[in-house]
Amino acid sequence: MNAAVEPAPVTMMACVGRGSCTDVGTPPLSAHGGGGADADYVGRVRTLFTGLRHSRDEAEAAELQAELSDDDVSTICQCRPGEQVVLSGTVRSVTFRPREQAPALEVELYDGTGCVSVVWLGRRRIPGIDPGRRMTVWGRMTCTDQPRIFNPRYRLNPAA
């Protein structure tokens, strides 16, 4: 007896991160008999991943705000040019910018409400300042084209 066995339909699961799996449905077969997906299916998958990315960014921002709820620490979005500020956040990027006269180390600091460029003139590297590191800086906020703090005092915070 040779009975034709139909394969079970395949359901696609999209998993990003720990425990974040969502059923996005069965990919439809194209009119040509192949396994191509139609626009509706592709749209559902794209929406899922966009939502997960935004959710992760929002969760990171909320986590940073909860950790940095010290009375002395300002949020980046509340700072004004010329103000002495104390900011805490996570280093997103570290860039060495060679200048005509002197080198400069530029760090993008994110606190969940915004980003500020922290610049040390005359420095090529500062040990311990790496992407993902938490730190607190004290200095004067300047805003020419974007918020910046030049040559601040800083403290490297322990990893969370």
C-alpha positions as CSV (number, residue, x, y, z in Angstrom):
1,M,0.0,0.0,0.0
2,N,1.5,3.2,-1.1
3,A,-0.6,6.0,0.3
4,A,0.4,9.5,-0.5
5,V,1.3,11.4,2.6
6,E,0.8,15.1,2.6
7,P,3.3,17.1,4.5
8,A,2.1,19.0,7.5
9,P,1.8,22.8,7.0
10,V,4.8,24.7,8.2
11,T,4.2,27.5,10.7
12,M,6.8,30.2,10.9
13,M,7.9,31.4,14.3
14,A,9.9,34.6,14.7
15,C,12.1,34.5,17.8
16,V,14.2,37.5,18.9
17,G,15.9,37.6,22.3
18,R,15.0,35.4,25.2
19,G,11.5,34.1,25.3
20,S,10.2,36.5,22.6
21,C,8.6,34.2,20.0
22,T,5.6,35.0,17.9
23,D,3.7,33.0,15.4
24,V,3.7,34.9,12.1
25,G,1.6,32.3,10.3
26,T,2.2,29.9,7.4
27,P,4.1,31.3,4.5
28,P,1.7,31.2,1.5
29,L,2.8,29.5,-1.7
30,S,3.2,31.7,-4.7
31,A,1.0,31.3,-7.8
32,H,4.0,29.7,-9.5
33,G,4.0,26.8,-7.1
34,G,7.2,27.9,-5.3
35,G,7.6,28.9,-1.7
36,G,7.5,32.7,-2.2
37,A,5.7,34.8,0.3
38,D,3.0,37.3,-0.6
39,A,3.0,41.0,0.5
40,D,0.6,40.4,3.4
41,Y,2.9,37.8,5.0
42,V,6.0,39.8,4.4
43,G,4.2,42.8,6.0
44,R,3.3,40.8,9.1
45,V,6.9,39.7,9.5
46,R,8.3,43.2,9.0
47,T,5.8,44.6,11.5
48,L,6.7,42.0,14.1
49,F,10.4,42.8,13.8
50,T,9.8,46.5,13.9
51,G,7.7,46.1,17.0
52,L,10.3,44.0,18.7
53,R,13.1,46.6,17.9
54,H,11.0,49.4,19.3
55,S,10.0,47.4,22.3
56,R,13.6,46.6,23.0
57,D,14.7,50.3,22.7
58,E,11.8,51.4,24.9
59,A,12.7,48.7,27.5
60,E,16.4,49.8,27.5
61,A,15.3,53.5,27.9
62,A,13.0,52.6,30.9
63,E,15.7,50.4,32.5
64,L,18.3,53.3,32.2
65,Q,15.9,55.8,33.7
66,A,15.1,53.5,36.6
67,E,18.8,53.0,37.3
68,L,19.7,56.6,37.0
69,S,17.0,58.1,39.1
70,D,19.5,59.9,41.4
71,D,18.5,63.4,42.5
72,D,21.8,64.9,41.4
73,V,21.7,63.4,37.9
74,S,20.0,65.4,35.1
75,T,18.4,63.8,32.0
76,I,19.9,64.8,28.7
77,C,16.5,66.0,27.4
78,Q,16.2,68.5,30.3
79,C,19.7,70.1,29.9
80,R,20.2,73.6,28.5
81,P,23.2,75.1,26.8
82,G,25.7,76.7,29.2
83,E,24.4,74.7,32.2
84,Q,26.6,72.7,34.6
85,V,25.3,69.2,34.4
86,V,25.7,65.7,35.9
87,L,24.7,63.0,33.4
88,S,24.7,59.3,33.6
89,G,24.2,56.8,30.9
90,T,25.5,54.1,28.6
91,V,28.3,54.6,26.1
92,R,26.9,53.9,22.7
93,S,30.0,54.6,20.6
94,V,33.6,55.7,21.0
95,T,35.3,57.6,18.1
96,F,38.8,59.0,17.8
97,R,38.7,62.2,15.7
98,P,42.1,63.4,14.6
99,R,42.1,67.2,14.5
100,E,44.5,69.7,12.9
101,Q,46.1,70.7,16.2
102,A,45.3,67.9,18.7
103,P,43.5,64.6,18.7
104,A,40.0,64.2,20.3
105,L,38.2,61.3,21.8
106,E,34.4,61.5,21.3
107,V,31.9,59.3,23.1
108,E,28.1,59.1,22.5
109,L,26.4,58.9,25.9
110,Y,22.7,57.7,26.0
111,D,20.5,58.0,29.1
112,G,17.2,56.8,27.8
113,T,15.9,60.4,27.0
114,G,18.6,61.4,24.5
115,C,22.2,61.4,23.4
116,V,25.1,63.8,24.2
117,S,28.6,63.8,22.7
118,V,31.2,63.8,25.3
119,V,34.6,65.0,23.9
120,W,38.0,64.8,25.5
121,L,40.5,67.0,23.6
122,G,44.1,65.8,23.4
123,R,43.1,62.2,24.2
124,R,43.4,59.2,21.9
125,R,41.9,56.7,24.3
126,I,40.8,56.4,27.9
127,P,41.1,52.9,29.4
128,G,37.7,51.5,30.5
129,I,35.6,53.7,28.2
130,D,34.1,51.2,25.7
131,P,30.7,50.8,24.1
132,G,28.2,49.4,26.6
133,R,30.0,50.8,29.6
134,R,27.9,52.9,32.1
135,M,29.4,56.2,33.2
136,T,28.6,59.5,34.9
137,V,30.1,62.8,33.6
138,W,30.2,66.3,35.2
139,G,30.7,69.3,32.9
140,R,29.2,72.3,31.0
141,M,26.6,71.5,28.3
142,T,27.2,73.2,24.9
143,C,24.9,73.1,22.0
144,T,26.2,74.3,18.6
145,D,24.9,71.7,16.3
146,Q,24.3,69.0,18.9
147,P,24.6,68.7,22.7
148,R,28.2,68.3,23.7
149,I,30.3,68.3,26.9
150,F,34.0,69.1,26.5
151,N,36.7,67.6,28.9
152,P,34.3,66.6,31.7
153,R,35.2,64.9,34.9
154,Y,33.9,61.3,34.7
155,R,33.3,58.2,36.7
156,L,33.1,54.7,35.2
157,N,30.1,52.9,36.8
158,P,30.0,49.1,37.4
159,A,28.2,47.0,34.8
160,A,24.6,46.4,35.6
